[in-house]
Amino acid sequence: GGIIVDNSLDISLLKQCFQSLINRNEALRTHFEMIDNEIVQIIEDKIDFTLSVDTLEAEDPSQVYHDFVKPFDLAKAPLFRAKITTLKDHRMLLLLDMHHIISDGTSLNILLQELCDLYNGKVLPEKQVDYKDFTLWEKEQFEKEEIKTSKEFWVNQYQDEIPLLNIPTTYSRPSVQSFEGSNYHTKFSKETFEKINTVAKSLGITPYMLLLASYYILLAKYTSQNDIVIGTPIVGRELPELSNMIGMFVNTLALRSKIDQTESFKDFASSLKEYCLAAFQNQTYPFDELVKDLNIKRNTSRSPLFDVMFAYQNNGYPTIDFQDTQIEYFIPDNNISKFDLTLEIIPMNSELLLRFEYCTKLFDKTFIESFSSHYANILNAILENADIKIADIDMLSREERQQILVDFNDTYVDYPRDKTIVDLFEEQVDCSCF
C-alpha cells in the first residue's frame, strides 16, 4: 500500500530514516537459502538501501502501484522496497512493499511508526530481542505441554466430518482455485458504530464478536447450513517483547460454529463468545500444523478447512506524522483474493470501513453489493433487538421483499373475456400457419 503526501516531504531525510530502519531490524536484512535441503534464514550485517524516486508527474496512482509491485527473490535481501513518485497535483505517492515472509499487518504499522519517529527526530529505544530469538523460542514451545493442549483443542474441533460451505456463486467454481479478485468498499456510519459498541457492551461481548456473529448468520441464511467454518487472523504477539518487532507472527484460526435458527441472537452471541475465548487461549498452534494433523484430502478448487475469512482491525490505520506534512492513505485494489470471500472491518474516524475481498471467478460486483447490503440488514435487526430469534432475522430490504413476495407473483394477464379457450386455441393455430 502507500500514502499520499504533499511536496514538502524531505526525501533526503526519508532515505536516511529508511536506512536506519534496515540497520535496526533484522527482518529487513533477511533473505532465505536452501542448505542441506532445509530453508534457512540468512541475516546480512549491512545492506545499502535504495529509495526509488520517480520525478515524472503520474496521473494515476493505481497504475503506479501496479507497476511497482513485483515478485521478490527470496534469496536476495532486502525483501522490502519503497518508492516515491511525483503526482500531477503537486503531491507525492510513497509506496511500500514487504514480502509476507518477513512481515505482517502489525509489522507495517510498526515500520510506519518508527519511520515517522526517526523523521521527526525522535530516538528509538534499543531492541532487546529480534526475530531470530522469537523463532528459537517458538521452536522450544513445541516441546512443552501447552502446545500439546492447544493441538488437542483444535483437532477435537474437526473430529467429525468437516463442513463444506455451499454459498451460491455467480459463476461455476473452477476446477483449480483461482486467486483473481477485486474489492468492494462500503462503511457503517458513526451512529451505527456507536450502536454496535453499546449493544456489544450490554451483551458482555466485544464488537468483533458481535460483527462475527452477524457474519455467521448471514452465511447461514445464504447457504441454509447450520455448521460453518470461518477463518480469522490473530496477531500472534502474546509476549510483550514482540509488540514492537517487525516479523511474521500472525496465525489463522479456523473457527467452527453451529447456528441454531430457533436460538436468539443474544444466546448465540454468548456461546460464540465462550468459543472465541477458548480459541484465543489456544491461538499459538499454527494453522498449517492443524491442516497436517487432520490429514485433509486436498481439493484443488478450495482452501483447506474454510473458504471465507473475517478480519476486524480494531486498531484501525496508524497515525502518520512527517513533521505536519499533509497525508492521506492510498489503498489500492491489488486484484487478488486469497479466499473465496473475505470481510475486513476497520474502525476509522468514528466509522466502520468495510472491505469485501472476493474471487472474481466466483462472484460479480452485483452479488457482492447485495451480500454487503444483506449483512447490514442483519446487523441493523440485531442492533434493534438482540433478543430476536435467528430465524426471524430478515436480511432482505423492503424493496426486495416487495419484489419477491408481490412483483414476482403478479402473474395477471389480460385476455379477451368474450372468447372460449377453443376460440383462442384456433386463433393460435391459424397464426402459426403463416
ZITA-V29212 format. One record per pair of residues at least 24 apart in sequence whose ideal C-beta (glycine too) atoms are under 10 Angstrom apart, sorted by the first residue. I is the first residue (numbers start at 0). J is the second residue. If there is no record, write none. Layout:
I J
I J
This chain:
0 64
0 68
0 93
0 94
0 95
0 96
0 107
0 316
0 328
0 329
0 330
0 331
0 333
1 60
1 63
1 64
1 67
1 81
1 82
1 83
1 84
1 91
1 92
1 93
1 94
1 95
1 96
1 328
1 329
1 330
1 331
2 91
2 92
2 93
2 94
2 95
2 111
2 316
2 319
2 321
2 324
2 326
2 327
2 328
2 329
2 330
3 60
3 84
3 86
3 88
3 90
3 91
3 92
3 93
3 325
3 326
3 327
3 328
3 329
4 83
4 86
4 90
4 91
4 92
4 93
4 319
4 321
4 324
4 325
4 326
4 327
4 329
5 88
5 89
5 90
5 91
5 321
5 323
5 324
5 325
5 326
5 327
6 85
6 86
6 88
6 89
6 90
6 91
6 324
6 325
7 90
7 91
7 321
7 322
7 323
7 324
7 325
8 83
8 90
8 91
8 93
8 118
8 321
8 322
8 324
8 325
8 326
9 118
9 321
9 322
9 324
10 50
10 52
10 83
10 91
10 93
11 50
12 117
12 118
12 119
12 120
12 321
12 322
13 50
13 52
13 81
13 83
13 93
13 114
13 117
13 118
13 321
14 48
14 49
14 50
14 52
14 81
14 83
15 50
15 117
15 118
16 50
16 113
16 114
16 115
16 116
16 117
16 118
16 119
16 321
17 48
17 49
17 50
17 77
17 79
17 81
17 95
17 110
17 114
17 117
17 118
18 46
18 47
18 48
18 49
18 50
18 117
19 48
19 113
19 114
19 117
19 118
19 123
20 48
20 79
20 81
20 109
20 110
20 113
20 114
20 117
20 123
20 245
21 45
21 46
21 47
21 48
21 76
21 77
21 79
22 46
22 48
23 113
23 117
23 123
23 125
23 126
23 129
23 245
24 77
24 79
24 101
24 102
24 106
24 109
24 110
24 113
24 126
24 129
24 130
24 244
24 245
24 246
25 101
25 126
25 129
25 130
25 131
25 132
25 244
25 245
25 246
26 76
26 77
26 78
26 79
26 97
26 98
26 100
26 101
26 102
26 106
26 110
26 129
26 130
26 131
26 244
26 245
26 246
26 247
27 76
27 77
27 78
27 79
27 97
27 101
27 102
27 106
27 110
27 245
28 76
28 77
28 78
28 79
28 101
29 73
29 76
29 77
29 78
29 79
29 98
29 100
29 101
29 130
29 131
29 245
29 246
30 71
30 72
30 73
30 74
30 75
30 76
30 77
30 78
30 98
30 100
30 101
31 72
31 73
31 74
31 75
31 76
31 78
31 98
31 100
31 101
32 73
32 74
33 73
33 74
38 73
38 100
40 100
40 101
40 130
40 131
40 134
41 74
41 76
42 76
42 129
42 130
42 131
43 75
43 76
43 77
46 76
46 77
46 79
47 77
48 76
48 77
48 79
48 80
48 81
49 77
49 80
49 81
49 82
50 80
50 81
50 82
50 83
50 93
51 80
51 81
51 82
51 83
51 84
51 94
52 81
52 82
52 83
52 84
52 85
52 91
53 82
53 83
53 84
53 85
53 91
53 92
53 94
54 83
54 84
54 85
54 91
55 84
55 85
55 86
55 87
56 84
56 85
56 86
56 87
56 88
56 89
57 84
57 85
57 86
57 87
57 91
57 92
58 86
58 87
58 88
59 86
59 87
60 84
60 86
60 87
60 90
60 92
60 94
60 329
60 331
61 329
61 331
61 332
61 333
62 331
63 92
63 94
63 329
63 331
64 92
64 94
64 96
64 329
64 330
64 331
64 332
64 333
65 331
65 332
65 333
65 334
66 94
67 92
67 94
67 95
67 96
67 331
68 94
68 96
68 331
68 333
69 96
70 98
71 96
71 97
71 98
71 99
71 100
71 101
72 98
73 98
73 100
73 101
76 101
77 101
78 102
79 110
79 245
81 110
81 114
90 325
90 326
90 327
91 324
92 329
93 319
93 321
93 326
93 329
94 329
94 331
97 245
97 247
98 247
99 247
99 249
100 246
100 247
101 130
101 245
101 246
101 247
102 245
102 246
102 247
102 248
102 249
103 232
103 234
103 235
103 236
103 245
103 246
103 247
103 248
103 249
103 250
104 232
104 234
104 248
104 249
104 310
104 312
104 314
105 234
105 235
105 236
105 241
105 242
105 243
105 244
105 245
105 246
105 247
105 248
105 249
105 312
105 314
105 317
106 130
106 243
106 244
106 245
106 246
106 247
106 248
106 249
107 245
107 316
107 317
108 243
108 245
108 312
108 314
108 315
108 316
108 317
108 318
108 319
109 242
109 243
109 244
109 245
109 246
109 317
110 245
110 317
111 316
111 317
111 318
111 319
111 320
112 243
112 317
112 318
112 319
112 320
113 243
113 245
114 319
114 321
115 317
115 318
115 319
115 320
115 321
115 322
115 324
115 326
116 320
118 319
118 320
118 321
118 322
118 324
119 320
119 321
119 322
119 323
120 322
123 243
124 243
126 240
126 243
126 244
127 240
127 244
128 238
128 240
128 241
128 244
129 240
129 244
129 245
129 246
130 241
130 244
130 245
130 246
130 247
130 248
131 246
132 240
132 241
132 244
133 235
133 236
133 238
133 240
133 241
133 244
133 246
133 247
133 248
134 246
134 247
136 238
136 240
136 241
137 235
137 248
137 283
137 285
140 283
140 284
141 283
141 284
141 285
141 288
145 280
145 281
145 283
145 284
146 281
146 283
146 284
146 285
146 288
147 284
148 280
148 281
148 284
149 278
149 280
149 281
149 282
149 283
149 284
149 285
149 288
149 289
150 281
150 283
150 284
150 285
150 288
150 289
150 292
151 281
151 284
151 292
152 277
152 278
152 280
152 281
152 284
153 252
153 253
153 255
153 278
153 281
153 282
153 284
153 285
153 286
153 288
153 289
153 292
153 293
154 284
154 288
154 289
154 292
154 293
156 228
156 253
156 254
156 255
156 274
156 277
156 278
156 281
156 289
156 293
156 304
157 228
157 253
157 255
157 289
157 290
157 292
157 293
157 295
157 304
158 293
159 226
160 226
161 226
161 228
161 253
161 255
161 293
161 295
161 296
161 303
161 304
161 305
162 222
162 224
162 225
162 226
162 227
162 228
162 255
162 257
162 304
162 305
163 222
163 224
163 226
163 228
163 298
163 301
163 305
163 306
164 218
164 221
164 222
164 224
164 226
164 227
164 228
164 229
164 301
164 305
164 306
164 307
164 339
164 340
165 221
165 222
165 223
165 224
165 306
166 218
166 221
166 222
166 224
166 227
166 306
166 307
166 339
166 340
166 361
166 362
166 366
166 370
167 221
167 222
167 361
167 362
167 366
168 339
168 340
168 358
168 360
168 361
168 362
168 363
168 366
169 357
169 359
169 360
169 361
169 362
169 363
169 364
169 365
169 366
169 367
170 358
170 359
170 360
170 361
170 362
170 363
170 366
171 360
171 361
172 298
172 300
172 301
172 306
172 339
172 358
172 360
172 361
173 299
173 300
173 358
173 360
173 361
174 298
174 299
174 300
175 299
175 300
175 360
176 298
176 299
176 300
176 301
176 302
176 306
176 338
176 339
176 358
176 360
176 361
177 300
177 336
177 339
177 358
177 359
177 360
177 361
178 334
178 335
178 336
178 337
178 338
178 358
178 359
178 360
179 334
179 335
179 336
179 358
179 359
179 360
179 361
180 332
180 333
180 334
180 335
180 336
180 337
180 338
180 339
180 340
180 341
180 356
180 357
180 358
180 359
180 360
180 361
180 362
181 332
181 333
181 334
181 335
181 336
181 355
181 356
181 357
181 358
181 359
181 362
181 363
181 364
181 367
182 330
182 331
182 332
182 333
182 334
182 335
182 336
182 341
182 343
182 354
182 355
182 356
182 357
182 367
183 332
183 353
183 354
183 355
183 356
183 357
183 362
183 364
183 366
183 367
183 368
183 370
183 371
184 330
184 332
184 343
184 352
184 353
184 354
184 355
184 371
185 351
185 352
185 353
185 354
185 355
185 367
185 368
185 371
185 372
185 374
185 375
186 344
186 345
186 347
186 348
186 350
186 351
186 352
186 353
186 354
187 344
187 346
187 350
187 351
187 352
187 353
187 374
187 375
187 378
187 379
188 349
188 350
188 351
189 348
189 349
189 350
189 351
190 349
190 350
190 382
191 350
191 351
191 375
191 378
191 379
191 382
192 346
192 347
192 348
192 349
192 350
192 351
193 349
194 378
194 379
194 381
194 382
194 383
195 344
195 346
195 351
195 378
195 381
195 382
196 346
197 382
198 264
198 265
198 268
198 378
198 381
198 382
198 383
198 384
198 385
199 268
199 382
199 385
201 265
201 385
202 264
202 265
202 268
202 269
202 272
202 381
202 385
203 265
203 268
203 269
203 272
204 265
204 268
204 269
204 271
204 272
204 275
205 272
205 275
205 311
205 313
206 311
206 313
206 344
206 346
206 351
207 231
207 275
207 309
207 310
207 311
207 312
207 313
207 344
208 268
208 269
208 271
208 272
208 274
208 275
208 276
208 311
209 264
209 268
209 271
209 272
209 311
209 378
209 381
209 382
209 385
210 309
210 311
210 342
210 344
210 351
210 353
210 374
210 378
210 381
211 254
211 256
211 268
211 271
211 272
211 275
211 309
211 310
211 311
211 342
211 344
212 256
212 258
212 264
212 265
212 267
212 268
212 269
212 270
212 271
212 272
212 275
212 377
212 378
212 381
212 389
213 264
213 268
213 309
213 342
213 374
213 375
213 376
213 377
213 378
213 379
213 380
213 381
213 382
213 392
214 307
214 308
214 309
214 311
214 342
214 344
214 374
214 377
214 378
215 254
215 256
215 257
215 258
215 267
215 268
215 271
215 309
215 377
215 389
216 258
216 260
216 264
216 267
216 374
216 377
216 378
216 380
216 381
216 389
216 392
216 394
217 342
217 370
217 371
217 373
217 374
217 375
217 376
217 377
217 378
217 392
217 394
218 256
218 258
218 306
218 307
218 309
218 340
218 370
218 374
219 256
219 257
219 258
219 259
219 260
219 377
219 389
219 392
220 258
220 260
220 373
220 377
220 389
220 390
220 392
220 393
220 394
220 395
221 370
221 373
221 394
223 260
224 257
224 258
225 256
225 257
225 258
225 259
225 260
225 389
226 255
226 256
226 257
226 258
227 254
227 255
227 256
227 257
227 258
227 305
227 306
227 307
228 253
228 254
228 255
228 256
228 304
228 305
228 306
228 307
229 253
229 254
229 255
229 256
229 304
229 305
229 306
229 307
229 308
229 309
229 341
229 342
230 254
230 286
230 302
230 303
230 304
230 305
230 306
230 307
230 308
230 309
230 310
230 337
230 338
230 341
231 275
231 278
231 279
231 305
231 308
231 309
231 310
231 311
232 286
232 308
232 309
232 310
232 311
232 312
232 341
232 343
233 278
233 279
233 282
233 283
233 286
233 310
234 282
234 313
234 314
235 282
235 283
235 285
237 279
237 282
237 283
249 286
250 282
250 283
250 284
250 285
250 286
250 287
250 289
251 282
251 285
251 286
251 287
251 289
251 304
251 305
251 308
252 278
252 279
252 281
252 282
252 284
252 286
252 289
252 305
253 278
253 286
253 289
253 290
253 293
253 302
253 303
253 304
253 305
254 278
254 305
254 309
255 304
255 305
258 389
259 388
259 389
259 390
260 388
260 389
260 390
260 391
260 392
261 388
261 389
261 390
261 391
262 388
262 389
262 390
263 384
263 385
263 386
263 387
263 388
263 389
263 390
263 391
264 377
264 380
264 381
264 384
264 385
264 386
264 387
264 388
264 389
264 391
264 392
265 381
265 384
265 385
265 386
265 387
265 388
266 385
266 386
266 388
266 389
267 381
267 388
267 389
268 381
268 385
300 339
300 361
301 338
301 339
302 337
302 338
302 339
305 338
305 339
306 338
306 339
306 340
306 341
306 358
306 361
307 338
307 339
307 340
307 341
307 342
307 357
308 336
308 337
308 338
308 339
308 340
308 341
308 342
308 343
308 356
309 340
309 341
309 342
309 343
309 344
310 341
310 342
310 343
310 344
310 345
310 354
310 356
311 342
311 343
311 344
311 345
311 346
311 351
312 343
312 344
312 345
312 346
312 347
312 352
312 354
313 344
313 345
313 346
314 345
314 346
315 345
315 346
315 347
315 348
315 351
315 352
316 345
316 346
316 347
316 348
316 352
330 354
332 356
334 359
336 360
336 361
336 362
340 366
340 367
340 370
342 370
342 371
342 374
351 378
369 394
369 395
369 396
369 399
370 394
372 396
372 399
373 399
